Amino acid sequence: MTITKAVIPVAGLGTRFLPATLAVSKVMIPIVDRPSIHYAIEELHQAGITEVIFIISPDQKSIKDYFQPRPDIETLLQNRGETELLKNIRSIQNLVSINFVTQKSPLGLGHAILQSKKLIGDQAFAVLLPDDLIFGNESTTSEMIKIFYQNPGIILAAKKVKDEMISKLGIIDPLNINGNQIHVKSVIEKPDLENAPSNIAIIGRYILPKEIFAKLESIQPGALGEIQLTDAIDSLMTELPCVAYQFTSDHFDIGTPVGLVKASVYQSLTREHMSEDVSSWIKTIPLLNED
Ligand code: UTP
């Protein structure tokens, strides 16, 4: 079975980016010159995904604009000879086919994923949370799909986190660790530090079998009163094996302002036309050089 479909849920409230999110969706805030969903689509395309389903809230219709052709701007850029910019804006439109499903209220990540059931149909699929930005030579989703083909079941991306992050994330209880792959016994959403089974957290990439939908339909609200994807995965683990993949690429949690700043600096240092300027400026920032 080939994995060709992916879900990108973006219907959360984005409270950590207030007041900006009063007027703009968190996923449209740019990292250098493109929003997080642009990087997300590129990662999925590199993984062979051909169909992406966005889960949006009722007031996020403007996200659709990002994928609409803009003949007026294209003509303008063509007339100005801005071929590089023209290539950039056209590239994202043709990478994958895109559908939108509305989540009427933000009842949790699990509830958001459930909204994609009809469009996913009878097959395994990928989930990518654009708050977790991963920069690397190979797409992390692609690496996880390869693991899925060897071990059909549930595949999670994972990373060791600091103690203060544990009560904010889904945490893995490992059965055994084999290189960068962990066979998972159970997962728990937002545990207290003293009850946490490890310091290994689930990061926003999942390969999920179709059986997840039945679990999402039957579980009760969990942490924060939301339908939690982690709870549905934990329940499914009694029937199917689960592997957590400790990826090695650079990861930024851009669901927080500090993560967004770090990702923006990192990304700017990879861009040929700005890296020198940014890196020499960083060394001279007055605030860093005060006694
Ligand atoms: P988070 O809870 O981490 O982010 O959801 P948030 O709700 O967007 O932002 P804060 O916490 O208020 O700052 C993780 C992912 O799940 C999506 C979010 O959009 C984000 O991509 N999500 C969450 C939904 O699509 N629907 C929901 O009901 C909840």
Residues whose N, C-alpha, C, O or C-beta is under 5 A from the ligand:
A	BS01	UTP	P9 V10 A11 G12 L13 G14 T15 R16 F17 I55 S105 P106 L107 G108 L109 A112 L129 P130 G255
